[in-house]
Amino acid sequence: MNTPSLFTLFRVQTRVIGALLIRELHTRFGRENLGYLWIVGEPILFCAGVAIVWTAIRPAHEHGFPTTAIVITGYVPLTMWRHCLSRAINAFSANGSLLFHRQVTPLDLILSRVILEVMGALIAGLLVAVGAIMLGFMKPPVDYGLVYLGLFYHALFCLGTALLVAPLSERSELLEKMVSIVSYLSIPLSGAFSMVDWISPHYRWILLLSPSVNNIEMERAGQFGYAAHAHFDLVYDTWATAILILLGLSLTLRVRRHILVQ
């Protein structure tokens, strides 16, 4: 019996993830009203709504930077992370019957959900940012490379946390209930609405322990350039995100015996 090549296995899993993406879209949004467009429409409503409210009630500039730009560059990654986190809870129980198919793995289920949320948040963020630039509330990024790098690292961070939360939520009902509370309480430590440079030097190290803060600081360094005085450690960010993903993979690949199919 011939053993399938690595490329063949990769193609099979790519097709599986593609099928799961379509199934997820159809299950969540259906074909009525806006249908699949809601995957972008929902994050747009969140991001645009928060940006409009903050622009209206806050000064036009915070520490010399446009308030709208600060909110958009912070809230888009925050939305991406919170949505990935919420979709990871009970992801296996909700789709456990699919695991009877030999080609479908728990990793495929998480990857499909994370890809969907990341792409939705990125497209929504792009549309909101383009609208803000056209209306004159923010300027185009100074360094697109740093913006893309920060968003790429943040997508990996979202994947790592989803890989951790999904299997742990199958083992503990308490964690399942606590995730939404923790995601709210962690907003001040996410770096979404403030920059590390605005904090007292004695406490900056606390914020920089979070990969999310490093990612958003990287993104803002690309948006504002050297004037932002952004603080981030790419080496630490790489190691922290890699460890997070590896721990999540270890738990996800061993989660089958804990899945309770409803």
Secondary structure, DSSP 8 states (H G I E B T S, - for coil): -----HHHHHHHHHHHHHHHHHHHHHHHH-SSTTGGGHHHHHHHHHHHHHHHHHHHHS-SEETTEEHHHHHHHHHHHHHHHHHHHHHHTTHHHHTGGGGGSTT--HHHHHHHHHHHHHHHHHHHHHHHHHHHHHTTSS---S-HHHHHHHHHHHHHHHHHHHHHHHHHHHH-HHHHHHHHHHHHHTGGGTTSSS-GGGS-TTTHHHHTTSHHHHHHHHHHHHHHGGGG-----HHHHHHHHHHHHHHHHHHHTT-GGG----
